[in-house]
Amino acid sequence: MAAVSCVLSEDEIHCPICLEIFTDPVSTSCGHSFCKRCINQHWNKSSILHCPVCKQHFSSRPDLKTNIVMSQMITQFKTTRRKKKVTGLKRQALGVNDVPCDLCSEPRSKAQKSCLLCLASYCQDHLQSHVSNPRLQRHQLVDATQNLDERICLDHNAPIDMFCRKESKLICLQCFAEEHKDHIAVPLKVQRETIKGELKELILKRKQKIQEIQNSVELSQQHANKEIEDAVKVFNALVAKAQQSLQSFKKNTEEIHQKTEKEATKQIQKLKQELIDLEHKETEMEEMSSSQDHLHFVQKFCSIKSNLNDWSKVKVSATYGTLLDAVIKLQNVEFENECRKLYRAHLSRLQKCAVDVTLDGETAHRNLQVSQNMKEVTHTDKEASSVSVFSSLTDKSRFWSSPYVLGKQKFSSGQAYFEVLTLQSALAQLQTATSQETSDLSLVLEKT
């Protein structure tokens, strides 16, 4: 039977009527086989009873016998075809990156799990022993992975299952017992959790840094808005001062021009009056033009210039030249006052970051003397008695070549404000204060 099934082709198990694989095969008395349903339907529709294959006539509808041999062959054929289909699917499912089962024969199935103790990969069927056997249940199973040989320690041919934190190296238990016995080593599972924790911490720190930077940007925007607001106020004040200075300059210039115009009008009136007098004398001269009495003419008009002004030195001009003075006044008085206001406001903000700085006498140059309150330092030609020349060989905290001294407080970030008063600045402040007092006294005397 098995031999027959091996040489049986798919065409030989097809029904001659429906041309499909037999379903409930039956045989007629002539020896041909058909699907039971197909032959009955054929005879129901036909008026003549005959075999559809050999055309043999039957006097009456034959009794159909189940073809047992054909039924068994069809069952075996379907089973064989189903196995081939499953095998083909297994071969097709095994991709380039898939891991083959180490226990399957060719074609091998796709492995589902890999055992880190057995160092083998198993498909779903061969994995059942690791699931059902109590001894194998203790083995560590992971998703199917390639290159299991890399999980073996080359020195001891044992599974790598520990991590040396000192050398950041994967090791086996024997490595830990020998070369790494004084090192801190943990199981791979513990190290995995540590790495996950470190990763989360790194992510958290970067999220916090992003939030910090975003907050800095928002704070910077607030400061920028405040700076712009203050700048608008200051520049508006400067523009207002410039406008006031311009209006004052225009007013002064107009006053000078009006004064000049008034003086010119006055001179023109005098000239017009003299012109009228001269024109009147000219008329009189014309009336005497026909007279031949020259003596009388000269006597009458010889003093024509006596009552006239000398206009050769009379000039009407205006001296302006105050634009430069107005600009200098605007710069030195008005703008300087606004700059002082800005300086005071800026200084007030800085003084909020004031720190108390004391000097570190241990760092002072040997020609510098630090006061007992550690607030003052004086340069002298006399070297400090507590500092010897040989100390330079051992004392590395003191300045030896430059006259410097450090403060005890250390600032590496943020803002810190402190003031240093030197002798020159103190004298300058004293001179400024004296000049101011003298100016105030002079102003009082002038008012008195």
Secondary structure, DSSP 8 states (H G I E B T S, - for coil): -HHHHHH--GGGGB-TTT-SB-SSEEE-TTS-EEEHHHHHHHHHH-SS-B-TTT--B-SS----EE-HHHHHHHHHHHHHHHHHHHHHHHHHH--TT--B-SS--SS--B--EEETTTTEEE-TTTTHHHHH-TTGGGS-EEE--S-GGGGB-TTT--B--EEETTTTEEE-HHHHHTTTTTS-EEEHHHHHHHHHHHHHHHHHHHHHHHHHHHHHHHHHHHHHHHHHHHHHHHHHHHHHHHHHHHHHHHHHHHHHHHHHHHHHHHHHHHHHHHHHHHHHHHHHHHHTTT---HHHHHHHHTTTTTT----TT---------HHHHHHHIIIIIIHHHHHHHHHHHHHHHHTTB----B-GGGS-TTEEE-TTSS-EEE-SS--TT--GGGGGT--SS-SSS----BS----SS--B-----HHHHHHHHHHHHHHHHHHHHHHHHH-
